[in-house]
Amino acid sequence: LCFSAQEGMLFLYHIEDLQYEMKICADILEPISSLMFSPDYTMLLLVTDKGTVYTYKRAHSGAAVELLDACNARFLAADFLTPGDKYCVSVTSSGEVQVWFLENGTCLSKLNLDIEVRV
């Protein structure tokens, strides 16, 4: 079970039978508005209230890595493009839909909807 707290902390509860262990996985330092697992559950996309997108891979460093910075427009949501976990799609508050390569954060394509978007 993964969840976030208001302060931007990502928590993991490992539950087995009647035993559980809570672990702090990452500290984003800003409130997290959404979490999305990759199809194989090896990676999380984290979108913050400020609109920045992070990736988190528990098996690797255990730290969240900033993927997309909300410098021009606030990212409202992000999700993985399936199958696999190499690409994600995002939408900004200004209505721009973008496809990203997760390995290095390269924008592969974009489409402007010409409308303001809200969650």
MDAnalysis code that builds the backbone (N, CA, C; Angstrom):
import MDAnalysis as mda
import numpy as np

u = mda.Universe.empty(357, n_residues=119, atom_resindex=np.repeat(np.arange(119), 3), trajectory=True)
u.add_TopologyAttr("name", ["N", "CA", "C"] * 119)
u.add_TopologyAttr("resid", np.arange(1, 120))
u.add_TopologyAttr("resname", ["LEU", "CYS", "PHE", "SER", "ALA", "GLN", "GLU", "GLY", "MET", "LEU", "PHE", "LEU", "TYR", "HIS", "ILE", "GLU", "ASP", "LEU", "GLN", "TYR", "GLU", "MET", "LYS", "ILE", "CYS", "ALA", "ASP", "ILE", "LEU", "GLU", "PRO", "ILE", "SER", "SER", "LEU", "MET", "PHE", "SER", "PRO", "ASP", "TYR", "THR", "MET", "LEU", "LEU", "LEU", "VAL", "THR", "ASP", "LYS", "GLY", "THR", "VAL", "TYR", "THR", "TYR", "LYS", "ARG", "ALA", "HIS", "SER", "GLY", "ALA", "ALA", "VAL", "GLU", "LEU", "LEU", "ASP", "ALA", "CYS", "ASN", "ALA", "ARG", "PHE", "LEU", "ALA", "ALA", "ASP", "PHE", "LEU", "THR", "PRO", "GLY", "ASP", "LYS", "TYR", "CYS", "VAL", "SER", "VAL", "THR", "SER", "SER", "GLY", "GLU", "VAL", "GLN", "VAL", "TRP", "PHE", "LEU", "GLU", "ASN", "GLY", "THR", "CYS", "LEU", "SER", "LYS", "LEU", "ASN", "LEU", "ASP", "ILE", "GLU", "VAL", "ARG", "VAL"])
u.atoms.positions = np.array([
    [0.856, -1.166, 0.000],
    [0.000, 0.000, 0.000],
    [0.899, 1.225, 0.000],
    [0.742, 2.087, -0.974],
    [1.483, 3.351, -1.044],
    [0.504, 4.496, -0.882],
    [0.916, 5.514, -0.146],
    [0.098, 6.712, -0.014],
    [0.997, 7.884, 0.323],
    [0.447, 9.088, 0.215],
    [1.221, 10.280, 0.528],
    [0.525, 11.071, 1.620],
    [1.316, 11.846, 2.325],
    [0.811, 12.735, 3.369],
    [0.840, 14.166, 2.841],
    [0.164, 15.053, 3.519],
    [0.045, 16.452, 3.094],
    [1.403, 17.113, 2.909],
    [2.390, 16.704, 3.679],
    [3.709, 17.346, 3.623],
    [4.546, 16.901, 2.432],
    [4.065, 15.952, 1.626],
    [4.824, 15.491, 0.476],
    [5.628, 14.238, 0.729],
    [5.334, 13.541, 1.808],
    [6.021, 12.292, 2.117],
    [5.311, 11.138, 1.424],
    [6.081, 10.242, 0.819],
    [5.543, 9.030, 0.214],
    [5.792, 7.882, 1.180],
    [4.723, 7.191, 1.586],
    [4.814, 6.096, 2.538],
    [4.495, 4.777, 1.862],
    [5.104, 3.721, 2.358],
    [4.812, 2.368, 1.922],
    [4.471, 1.535, 3.151],
    [3.328, 0.889, 3.101],
    [2.959, -0.086, 4.120],
    [3.122, -1.461, 3.499],
    [4.041, -2.254, 4.060],
    [4.197, -3.642, 3.626],
    [3.359, -4.485, 4.581],
    [2.333, -5.146, 4.053],
    [1.390, -5.899, 4.864],
    [1.523, -7.374, 4.514],
    [1.740, -8.189, 5.543],
    [1.821, -9.636, 5.364],
    [1.149, -10.302, 6.550],
    [0.099, -11.053, 6.263],
    [-0.728, -11.677, 7.303],
    [-1.245, -10.584, 8.240],
    [-0.971, -10.676, 9.512],
    [-1.415, -9.672, 10.477],
    [-0.300, -8.706, 10.860],
    [0.832, -8.800, 10.191],
    [1.979, -7.936, 10.461],
    [2.081, -6.855, 9.394],
    [2.527, -5.673, 9.787],
    [2.762, -4.615, 8.808],
    [3.973, -3.801, 9.223],
    [4.576, -3.196, 8.232],
    [5.730, -2.336, 8.445],
    [5.532, -1.072, 7.628],
    [5.691, 0.091, 8.257],
    [5.576, 1.359, 7.548],
    [6.968, 1.904, 7.272],
    [7.157, 2.376, 6.056],
    [8.449, 2.921, 5.658],
    [8.226, 4.222, 4.907],
    [9.038, 5.231, 5.206],
    [9.029, 6.477, 4.424],
    [9.917, 6.230, 3.218],
    [9.340, 6.357, 2.035],
    [10.069, 6.060, 0.798],
    [10.741, 7.289, 0.200],
    [10.057, 8.418, 0.231],
    [10.595, 9.623, -0.396],
    [9.958, 10.850, 0.232],
    [10.692, 11.939, 0.215],
    [10.191, 13.218, 0.696],
    [10.274, 14.207, -0.460],
    [9.113, 14.553, -1.015],
    [9.045, 15.437, -2.181],
    [9.129, 16.911, -1.778],
    [8.792, 17.215, -0.535],
    [8.817, 18.577, 0.009],
    [7.705, 19.473, -0.517],
    [6.730, 18.892, -1.210],
    [5.530, 19.609, -1.608],
    [4.398, 18.591, -1.691],
    [3.177, 19.008, -1.404],
    [2.054, 18.056, -1.377],
    [1.885, 17.306, -2.702],
    [1.621, 16.003, -2.597],
    [1.423, 15.142, -3.756],
    [-0.071, 15.058, -4.036],
    [-0.467, 15.357, -5.277],
    [-1.893, 15.339, -5.617],
    [-2.343, 14.019, -6.219],
    [-1.421, 13.277, -6.866],
    [-1.816, 11.976, -7.409],
    [-0.621, 11.041, -7.513],
    [-0.925, 9.744, -7.411],
    [0.054, 8.669, -7.567],
    [-0.472, 7.734, -8.640],
    [0.400, 7.256, -9.514],
    [-0.028, 6.315, -10.542],
    [1.056, 5.254, -10.705],
    [0.681, 3.978, -10.527],
    [1.613, 2.876, -10.714],
    [1.787, 2.549, -12.186],
    [3.000, 2.121, -12.539],
    [3.228, 1.581, -13.880],
    [2.507, 0.240, -13.982],
    [2.252, -0.227, -15.206],
    [1.525, -1.494, -15.368],
    [2.180, -2.683, -14.670],
    [3.508, -2.673, -14.528],
    [4.183, -3.784, -13.853],
    [4.491, -3.475, -12.376],
    [3.995, -2.365, -11.878],
    [4.128, -1.948, -10.480],
    [5.573, -1.733, -10.019],
    [6.470, -1.413, -10.929],
    [7.855, -1.169, -10.549],
    [8.164, 0.316, -10.389],
    [7.282, 1.185, -10.888],
    [7.525, 2.620, -10.857],
    [6.236, 3.356, -10.511],
    [6.400, 4.487, -9.845],
    [5.284, 5.379, -9.556],
    [5.511, 6.708, -10.246],
    [4.451, 7.299, -10.769],
    [4.467, 8.699, -11.194],
    [3.801, 9.485, -10.084],
    [4.430, 10.551, -9.635],
    [3.903, 11.410, -8.585],
    [3.694, 12.800, -9.168],
    [2.501, 13.334, -9.036],
    [2.210, 14.695, -9.485],
    [1.934, 15.523, -8.242],
    [2.602, 16.670, -8.122],
    [2.448, 17.511, -6.932],
    [1.378, 18.575, -7.152],
    [0.966, 19.195, -6.054],
    [0.004, 20.290, -6.136],
    [0.524, 21.449, -6.978],
    [1.848, 21.634, -7.009],
    [2.440, 22.705, -7.810],
    [2.535, 22.329, -9.277],
    [2.309, 21.018, -9.595],
    [2.300, 20.583, -10.980],
    [3.578, 19.948, -11.469],
    [4.497, 19.622, -10.590],
    [5.732, 18.957, -10.978],
    [5.500, 17.450, -10.973],
    [6.124, 16.737, -11.921],
    [5.981, 15.284, -12.022],
    [7.304, 14.631, -11.622],
    [7.211, 13.633, -10.738],
    [8.363, 12.868, -10.272],
    [8.160, 11.400, -10.608],
    [9.269, 10.664, -10.743],
    [9.216, 9.214, -10.834],
    [9.843, 8.647, -9.570],
    [9.345, 7.499, -9.151],
    [9.897, 6.818, -7.987],
    [10.020, 5.339, -8.307],
    [11.254, 4.814, -8.199],
    [11.525, 3.397, -8.414],
    [12.105, 2.840, -7.114],
    [11.312, 2.089, -6.418],
    [11.736, 1.536, -5.128],
    [12.957, 0.637, -5.268],
    [13.042, -0.121, -6.338],
    [14.133, -1.069, -6.520],
    [15.483, -0.387, -6.779],
    [15.459, 0.863, -7.233],
    [16.727, 1.533, -7.537],
    [17.213, 2.349, -6.347],
    [17.260, 3.613, -6.459],
    [17.845, 4.460, -5.423],
    [16.911, 4.695, -4.242],
    [15.617, 4.518, -4.453],
    [14.679, 4.775, -3.370],
    [14.314, 6.247, -3.241],
    [14.851, 7.091, -4.089],
    [14.534, 8.518, -4.042],
    [13.667, 8.885, -5.245],
    [12.818, 9.868, -5.053],
    [12.003, 10.361, -6.165],
    [12.871, 11.271, -7.036],
    [12.698, 11.153, -8.338],
    [13.481, 11.928, -9.295],
    [12.537, 12.850, -10.049],
    [12.873, 14.138, -10.091],
    [12.048, 15.090, -10.828],
    [12.151, 14.794, -12.316],
    [11.005, 14.584, -12.939],
    [10.961, 14.291, -14.369],
    [10.564, 15.522, -15.164],
    [9.477, 16.167, -14.753],
    [8.940, 17.311, -15.470],
    [8.698, 18.446, -14.486],
    [9.256, 19.596, -14.774],
    [9.080, 20.757, -13.916],
    [7.952, 21.620, -14.465],
    [7.139, 22.110, -13.569],
    [5.982, 22.925, -13.967],
    [6.398, 24.375, -14.166],
    [7.353, 24.618, -15.055],
    [7.849, 25.985, -15.237],
    [6.916, 26.833, -16.097],
    [6.351, 26.268, -17.147],
    [5.488, 27.050, -18.035],
    [4.010, 26.877, -17.734],
    [3.588, 25.659, -17.502],
    [2.182, 25.368, -17.217],
    [2.121, 24.250, -16.198],
    [1.141, 24.298, -15.361],
    [1.007, 23.331, -14.281],
    [0.506, 21.991, -14.818],
    [1.270, 20.908, -14.548],
    [0.823, 19.575, -14.911],
    [-0.288, 19.172, -13.950],
    [-1.423, 18.768, -14.495],
    [-2.552, 18.355, -13.664],
    [-2.553, 16.867, -13.414],
    [-2.145, 16.097, -14.383],
    [-2.174, 14.644, -14.254],
    [-1.155, 14.034, -15.194],
    [-0.735, 12.820, -14.829],
    [0.171, 12.045, -15.669],
    [-0.173, 10.578, -15.493],
    [0.050, 9.806, -16.540],
    [-0.209, 8.374, -16.476],
    [0.725, 7.676, -17.452],
    [0.954, 6.402, -17.219],
    [1.794, 5.599, -18.091],
    [1.044, 5.237, -19.367],
    [1.778, 5.169, -20.479],
    [1.234, 4.636, -21.727],
    [1.583, 3.153, -21.757],
    [0.595, 2.328, -21.904],
    [0.825, 0.892, -21.864],
    [0.839, 0.324, -23.282],
    [1.465, -0.797, -23.521],
    [2.117, -1.641, -22.529],
    [3.491, -1.096, -22.151],
    [3.981, -1.515, -21.012],
    [5.302, -1.119, -20.548],
    [5.284, 0.121, -19.683],
    [6.488, 0.577, -19.333],
    [6.630, 1.751, -18.479],
    [7.726, 2.680, -18.999],
    [7.838, 2.791, -20.323],
    [8.854, 3.648, -20.922],
    [8.342, 5.043, -21.245],
    [7.019, 5.194, -21.354],
    [6.435, 6.465, -21.768],
    [5.300, 6.852, -20.831],
    [5.084, 8.155, -20.722],
    [3.918, 8.633, -19.984],
    [3.273, 9.761, -20.775],
    [2.041, 10.052, -20.429],
    [1.302, 11.145, -21.039],
    [0.904, 12.097, -19.918],
    [0.946, 13.370, -20.193],
    [0.579, 14.372, -19.185],
    [-0.360, 15.384, -19.810],
    [-1.055, 16.106, -18.936],
    [-1.900, 17.202, -19.396],
    [-1.646, 18.392, -18.472],
    [-1.573, 19.574, -19.065],
    [-1.341, 20.787, -18.289],
    [-2.647, 21.553, -18.124],
    [-2.634, 22.506, -17.218],
    [-3.822, 23.329, -16.987],
    [-4.192, 24.159, -18.214],
    [-3.231, 24.431, -19.081],
    [-3.515, 25.207, -20.299],
    [-4.064, 24.343, -21.439],
    [-4.173, 23.021, -21.227],
    [-4.756, 22.145, -22.236],
    [-3.768, 21.484, -23.161],
    [-2.513, 21.427, -22.788],
    [-1.509, 20.779, -23.621],
    [-1.316, 19.332, -23.156],
    [-1.503, 18.389, -24.063],
    [-1.285, 16.974, -23.803],
    [0.070, 16.612, -24.393],
    [0.927, 15.958, -23.585],
    [2.276, 15.652, -24.034],
    [2.610, 14.190, -23.745],
    [3.419, 13.612, -24.616],
    [3.953, 12.263, -24.418],
    [5.439, 12.400, -24.114],
    [5.893, 11.707, -23.047],
    [7.266, 11.836, -22.550],
    [7.973, 10.488, -22.547],
    [9.271, 10.511, -22.815],
    [10.130, 9.339, -22.652],
    [10.655, 9.391, -21.223],
    [10.317, 8.404, -20.410],
    [10.608, 8.468, -18.987],
    [12.086, 8.351, -18.632],
    [12.870, 7.746, -19.494],
    [14.278, 7.551, -19.165],
    [15.017, 8.869, -18.974],
    [14.689, 9.867, -19.800],
    [15.412, 11.134, -19.703],
    [14.506, 12.369, -19.718],
    [13.186, 12.174, -19.718],
    [12.267, 13.304, -19.674],
    [12.097, 14.037, -20.987],
    [12.428, 13.406, -22.109],
    [12.296, 14.031, -23.417],
    [10.830, 14.057, -23.847],
    [10.388, 15.216, -24.305],
    [9.032, 15.338, -24.847],
    [9.051, 14.818, -26.277],
    [8.224, 13.786, -26.547],
    [8.187, 13.163, -27.864],
    [7.123, 13.754, -28.768],
    [6.006, 14.170, -28.183],
    [4.961, 14.803, -28.982],
    [4.033, 15.580, -28.068],
    [3.293, 16.509, -28.677],
    [2.334, 17.289, -27.905],
    [1.170, 17.708, -28.780],
    [0.066, 17.936, -28.098],
    [-1.166, 18.339, -28.756],
    [-1.826, 19.380, -27.877],
    [-2.162, 20.520, -28.464],
    [-2.834, 21.556, -27.705],
    [-4.334, 21.442, -27.919],
    [-5.084, 21.283, -26.834],
    [-6.533, 21.129, -26.912],
    [-7.256, 22.471, -27.062],
    [-6.539, 23.562, -26.893],
    [-7.098, 24.918, -26.985],
    [-8.238, 25.164, -26.002],
    [-8.158, 24.522, -24.835],
    [-9.128, 24.766, -23.751],
    [-8.389, 24.672, -22.434],
    [-8.917, 25.340, -21.434],
    [-8.375, 25.218, -20.083],
    [-8.858, 23.889, -19.493],
    [-7.944, 23.164, -18.871],
    [-8.263, 21.842, -18.342],
    [-8.299, 21.894, -16.821],
    [-9.247, 21.164, -16.241],
    [-9.337, 20.993, -14.793],
    [-9.504, 19.514, -14.497],
    [-9.048, 19.127, -13.354],
    [-9.162, 17.722, -12.968],
    [-10.601, 17.396, -12.637],
])
